[in-house]
């Protein structure tokens, strides 16, 4: 016989809970109302608790005890001999499945039994308690002082449930939320017993347990969240999942039922299945960090010198980019930290190795504060990075069009190629043979296409007429110029011939069109704007010269969101091409510069929140994009887009 079987009916030798307090309750103390309410989430072990009490009371003798599953008795409630200790299960007073039992009539039946000296312990869900409480009103038939709750498994009880050497070794590797619920812990141990290799990879084991819990025979999420809770209670759990701290009378009830718990002075989800299904994916989209001489300072030091340099550190982070790390750390401490970081280019000012070393160190500090999502595999990329025009080494782009095309991206590659969890486009490889840069998170329902729009950044434009004119001017003035002026003239000549086109290579666009995209949420990331912004910019090729083709390819493959930077301006847009691509809608989010001094507005970033509701093939997604800006010592929401569904 297997050591673990989550379907097994109650057996005393497999019972791990201590039921002493409930036994004392039924044997001695009188209730203030007509029933003792035992309130707990569905799938938390209420049936096993009632069966255990029936076993212990029956074994002790002297007590007439009866367990009754009310699902099996229909609408007509049975007669019960006077003086019986009645253990009632599944009263069906609330829930989405079928028609709930009349709570008022049920209370009258309980009152009649109470008057005949029957002691009743009634196991119910949080939603059923609310239904019964409303039906009782002020009649005095129900008292909250009588409420009892199923406590989560203690460490000793969880260790007792681990009946094999493998499960005892696995137990400490499991997150605390999985060790609280006997059903889920038994399920995990059963899977490890059936497939021993799963025990060597806890994340995959728990992913498998989540999938198995949604089988029709269990329907864990539906039973616990949809059938076992009221609309208000579900709303509380959704708010907590988003990192909020709701002030609601249901918070205490849900904590007592083990669905919430207090951690660090706030409520957090305590059920791993609900956590995985309700916790939104949070993405921070930052852009145009510009490490180098144009990096924005948070502390305004007007007088440079020993005194100022000594006092400035006492004012906190001196640079805006470092202040942002402090902000992310604060978000992480309150359960609202980002799970993914998207950087849409211009990390450095000049594509200099020293600037990239600074950017790499900053990025590694930031990654320490990225949150862990239960649906995000621990080895998948959590930093998605595309280069910008300032991430191109212009010294490698001074020859003919095809010379140095890949070499100009070498400093960017050296800086981030060995980052263990970073995904980026491979512009250092020839466009004809490289793979499309994608990041797929199937369990989250999200896919990213990372598009390099700075393929030809800092290109030297070949214009024979202009070159001949500049050469002629140079020869005419050769004898009149001092050597420093001649050198400066050469630099200016190179500068005037440089252009900065934003372009996504056609080879990559064709790969986008050929690729198979499966996730319902598809997001594209690039540096240059795909549409004109309502702000003035004087620059050659400030946008994307093949923006129409890019958007056509993305709409054809049903991408719903495009993230970009470059303009140092935050902006939201929505585009739809009537009678093309079935009127599919693409939304566009431009991020302001995170920390450049050359910004038309406050430094800031975009926060993308992707919420999900439901399980299996019935999941509904909602996307919300918020622009956060730095105002003094705080980061404040300035604008938002959404929530919206993909393509709507």
Buried (B, 14 or more C-beta within 10 A) or exposed (E): EEBBBBEEEBEEEBBBBEBEEBBEBBBEEEBEBBBBBBBBBBBBBBBBBBBBBBBBBBEEEEBBBBBBEBEEEEEEBEEBEEEBBBBBBBBBBBBEEEEBBBBBEBBBBBBBBBEEEBBBBBBBBBBBBBBBBEBBEEEEBBBEEBBBBBBBBBEEBBBBBBBBEBBBEBBEEBBEBBBBBBBBBBBBBBBBBEEEEBBEEBBBBBBBBBEBBBEEEBBBBBBBBBBBBBEEBBBBBBBBBBBBEBEBEBBEBBBBBBBBBEEEEBBBBBBBBBBBBBBBBBBBBBBBBBBBEBBBBBBEEEEEEEEEEEEBEEEEBBBBBBBBBBBBBEBBEEBBBBBBBBBBBBBBBBBBBEBBBBBBEBBEBBBEBBBEBBBBBEEBBBBBBBBBBBBBBBBBBBEEEEEBBBBBBBBBBBBBEEBEBBBBBBBBEEBEEBEBBBBBBEBBBBBBBBBBBBBBBBBBEEEEEEEEEBEEEBEEEEEEEEEEEEEEBEEEBEEEBBBBBBBBBEBBBEBBEEBEBEBBBBBBBBBBBBBEBEEEBEEEBBBBBBBEBBBBBBBBBBBBBBBBBBBBBBBBBEBEBEEEBEEBBBBBBBBBBBBBBEBEBBBBBBBBBBBBBBBEEEEEBBBBBBBBBBEEEEBEEBBBBBBBBBBE
